[in-house]
Amino acid sequence: MSNIVINPYVYAACSITYETDFSTNTGWTTSSAALVDIDTAANELQIKENGGTLGQMYYDLGASVSATEWVLKCRIMVNGAANTDEVLFKVEINNTADASSNTLSDALGFYVYTDRNNTWSRIYQTCKDNTTSVRGIDSTPIFYGNISSGTNYYITLTRSSATDYTVEIRTGSHTGVLLATLVQNAIPATLTGLRYLTAQNYLQGVGQTMDVSEVEFYNGCIP
């Protein structure tokens, strides 16, 4: 299966607008293949340890996504153990191709964050509006459970209205055991114009990588 793009304005059947198994990197742009890249043989997008250098990758969905209804699903796996500073990975729907941590931008997504001693790993909800509010790693509620290295986690991001956004974390499958539901029902209704699917590491930490696979995006509907 290769990258598939379906008319984003046809929503009636709640079709997948975009999906990929990463058997090709067509349409994806990386700032550094040494830091964020697609492994076509492994069928995954790999966010690699950075040692203080930011790396990011993006896919242009071709048009701004719905301001009220969309769903992004993916599978993630964290590998290794942090051995220098905290390690953080991000997956977002952003309003700019330059989704770097020091860029003011609007975004909805999630972070995976591990401390340098590997005593905890957490998944945070990302809700970022560059004009009115910033909610990121200090947001509540968050999933405090330890993210086990080598374990698949299934993430579902849902924007269900102009102001409601939810992150679900499961094991086994997207219908498997629910670990946490992160709810934000006060996102700014002006958080619009999102069109870039982005993956990124942060400016610190080494010892871990994160693989992203089985990406599905539904625009204008909730399956």
LUMRO-958079 format. One record per residue (C-alpha): residue number from 0; x, y, z. Coordinates in pm, 1 decimal. Example, Ala and Ser with C-alpha at 12.3 -4.5 7.8 and 13.67 -1.06 7.14 Angstrom:
<sites>
   seq         px         py         pz
     0     1230.0     -450.0      780.0
     1     1367.0     -106.0      714.0
</sites>
This chain:
<sites>
   seq         px         py         pz
     0        0.0        0.0        0.0
     1      140.8      336.0      -95.3
     2       47.1      686.9        7.6
     3     -316.5      751.6      -80.8
     4     -478.5     1092.3     -103.9
     5     -853.8     1114.2     -152.5
     6    -1048.7     1431.3     -222.2
     7    -1054.3     1592.3      125.1
     8    -1394.0     1747.7       59.3
     9    -1577.9     1417.4       15.1
    10    -1677.9     1316.8      367.4
    11    -2010.7     1139.9      337.8
    12    -1877.6      785.2      372.1
    13    -1610.7      887.3      621.9
    14    -1336.5      768.2      388.7
    15     -971.9      762.6      484.9
    16     -827.3     1084.9      347.1
    17     -468.0      970.2      386.1
    18     -301.5      644.9      483.0
    19       39.3      488.1      443.6
    20      233.4      182.4      549.5
    21      559.3      371.7      477.7
    22      662.2      133.4      201.8
    23      743.2      456.0       17.1
    24      854.6      800.1      132.4
    25      669.0      978.9     -146.8
    26      540.4     1317.5      -33.7
    27      741.3     1328.6      287.7
    28     1013.4     1587.6      346.3
    29     1278.6     1558.3      618.6
    30     1515.2     1815.4      762.5
    31     1772.5     1542.3      826.3
    32     1750.1     1174.9      732.6
    33     1994.6     1102.7     1014.5
    34     1736.1     1231.9     1263.5
    35     1388.6     1168.9     1117.8
    36     1343.8      937.7      820.4
    37     1125.3      669.7      663.5
    38     1256.5      313.8      661.3
    39     1070.6      166.7      365.3
    40     1193.9     -186.9      439.5
    41     1060.3     -171.2      795.4
    42      746.2       19.6      687.8
    43      785.5      287.3      954.1
    44      875.1      647.3     1012.0
    45     1169.1      659.9     1251.9
    46     1228.6      949.4     1490.3
    47     1586.0      898.5     1604.7
    48     1792.8     1008.5     1903.0
    49     1920.0     1358.4     1845.2
    50     2199.4     1451.8     2086.8
    51     2092.9     1815.1     2087.5
    52     1998.0     1852.8     1720.4
    53     1638.5     1906.5     1609.8
    54     1504.6     1684.7     1332.3
    55     1158.1     1689.8     1178.5
    56      961.7     1541.9      891.5
    57      634.2     1652.9      734.3
    58      368.8     1554.4      483.3
    59      148.9     1818.4      319.2
    60     -210.5     1691.9      325.1
    61     -284.7     1930.6       39.7
    62     -545.5     2151.0      204.9
    63     -643.2     2272.4      549.5
    64     -819.0     1998.1      742.6
    65    -1166.0     2031.9      888.5
    66    -1192.7     2282.3     1171.7
    67    -1451.2     2066.4     1350.0
    68    -1409.2     1695.5     1269.1
    69    -1104.9     1481.5     1192.6
    70     -935.5     1169.9     1326.3
    71     -569.5     1067.1     1310.1
    72     -468.3      713.3     1407.4
    73     -118.0      569.6     1432.9
    74       89.2      305.3     1606.8
    75      406.6      397.4     1795.4
    76      691.0      206.6     1955.0
    77      965.3      356.7     2171.4
    78     1297.7      172.4     2159.4
    79     1591.5      189.4     2396.9
    80     1651.3      384.5     2716.9
    81     1727.1      752.6     2769.2
    82     2086.6      800.2     2880.1
    83     2140.5     1174.3     2839.1
    84     1882.5     1432.1     2943.4
    85     1509.5     1394.2     2876.2
    86     1396.1     1253.5     2542.4
    87     1085.6     1385.0     2370.3
    88      910.3     1294.5     2042.9
    89      615.9     1472.1     1878.5
    90      348.1     1381.1     1624.9
    91      112.7     1662.5     1525.5
    92     -120.4     1810.7     1268.3
    93       35.4     2153.5     1225.0
    94      -37.1     2473.6     1035.5
    95      320.4     2504.4      913.0
    96      571.3     2271.6      749.6
    97      829.9     2416.9      987.2
    98      693.7     2260.5     1305.8
    99     1013.2     2302.0     1505.1
   100      990.1     2351.4     1880.2
   101     1099.8     2713.4     1856.2
   102      846.7     2806.7     1587.6
   103      518.0     2973.0     1676.2
   104      252.9     2755.9     1518.1
   105      -89.8     2604.0     1572.1
   106      -96.8     2229.5     1629.7
   107     -289.1     1935.6     1771.4
   108     -108.0     1611.7     1848.4
   109       82.1     1429.4     2122.1
   110      424.9     1410.4     2287.9
   111      608.6     1107.3     2422.5
   112      840.9     1221.0     2701.0
   113     1095.7     1015.7     2899.8
   114     1320.2     1132.5     3181.8
   115     1695.1     1077.3     3171.0
   116     1686.1      809.9     3442.7
   117     1409.8      606.5     3277.2
   118     1204.9      622.5     3594.8
   119      902.9      744.9     3401.3
   120      774.4      790.7     3049.2
   121      459.8      984.9     2968.4
   122      231.8     1068.6     2680.3
   123      103.3     1425.3     2671.0
   124     -165.9     1590.7     2468.5
   125      -51.0     1875.2     2242.8
   126     -290.0     2164.1     2197.4
   127     -108.4     2471.3     2073.7
   128     -248.2     2803.1     1953.6
   129       23.0     3058.9     1890.2
   130     -205.5     3356.2     1949.4
   131     -406.9     3275.9     2260.0
   132     -271.0     2977.3     2448.0
   133       -7.6     2708.2     2464.5
   134      -82.8     2367.1     2608.4
   135      189.8     2112.0     2578.7
   136      391.6     1907.9     2822.3
   137      235.7     2087.4     3118.3
   138     -120.1     2004.6     3012.4
   139     -361.0     1795.5     3218.0
   140     -480.4     1526.1     3219.0
   141     -179.0     1322.6     3104.5
   142      -90.0      955.6     3087.8
   143      160.2      891.5     3366.2
   144      207.4      524.7     3293.4
   145      552.5      402.7     3201.9
   146      593.4      361.7     2826.6
   147      763.0       24.7     2790.4
   148     1042.6       -1.1     2535.9
   149      955.0     -236.9     2251.8
   150      577.3     -222.4     2313.7
   151      327.5     -104.8     2051.9
   152       91.6      172.8     2158.8
   153     -206.9      275.2     1948.0
   154     -287.3      646.4     1947.2
   155     -611.3      804.1     1825.2
   156     -640.9     1182.5     1796.7
   157     -994.6     1316.2     1753.2
   158    -1110.2     1668.7     1691.4
   159    -1485.2     1639.4     1741.2
   160    -1584.0     2007.6     1731.0
   161    -1429.5     2351.3     1705.7
   162    -1335.5     2333.9     2074.1
   163    -1309.5     1962.2     2160.8
   164     -998.3     1747.8     2120.9
   165     -922.5     1399.2     2258.3
   166     -621.0     1168.4     2264.7
   167     -677.0      796.4     2332.0
   168     -391.7      557.1     2416.1
   169     -439.3      180.6     2381.6
   170     -241.4     -140.8     2370.3
   171     -306.1     -437.7     2141.2
   172     -495.4     -244.3     1874.7
   173     -702.9       70.4     1822.7
   174     -989.3     -118.1     1988.3
   175     -770.4     -282.2     2251.1
   176     -709.2     -205.8     2617.7
   177     -763.0      164.7     2688.7
   178     -480.3      308.9     2899.6
   179     -589.2      670.0     2906.2
   180     -814.8      928.6     2747.9
   181     -684.0     1285.0     2744.5
   182     -965.6     1535.3     2695.9
   183     -935.9     1904.1     2611.8
   184    -1273.3     2071.0     2558.0
   185    -1156.3     2430.6     2562.9
   186     -924.2     2453.2     2264.1
   187     -948.4     2789.2     2086.9
   188    -1209.4     2773.2     1811.4
   189     -966.2     2981.8     1606.1
   190     -723.0     2688.5     1590.3
   191     -769.5     2636.2     1217.4
   192     -561.3     2608.5      902.9
   193     -392.2     2281.1     1003.1
   194     -262.3     2089.6      698.0
   195       78.8     1933.6      771.0
   196      132.1     1593.9      933.9
   197      459.0     1634.4     1124.7
   198      694.3     1411.7     1324.4
   199      980.7     1551.8     1528.2
   200     1239.2     1493.0     1794.5
   201     1332.4     1754.1     2052.7
   202     1655.0     1945.0     2117.3
   203     1787.4     1719.3     2390.0
   204     1839.2     1362.2     2500.3
   205     1985.2     1047.9     2347.8
   206     1936.0      673.6     2390.3
   207     1585.2      633.8     2250.5
   208     1413.1      624.9     1913.4
   209     1043.6      614.8     1827.7
   210      884.8      437.1     1531.1
   211      552.6      552.2     1383.0
   212      346.5      322.0     1159.2
   213       -9.8      237.7     1046.9
   214     -109.3      600.5      993.4
   215     -471.0      673.1      897.8
   216     -627.5     1016.7      868.0
   217    -1002.9     1085.3      831.2
   218    -1095.6     1441.8      737.0
   219    -1434.0     1597.3      801.5
   220    -1580.4     1297.2      980.5
   221    -1536.7     1063.5     1275.9
   222    -1531.5      689.9     1185.8
</sites>
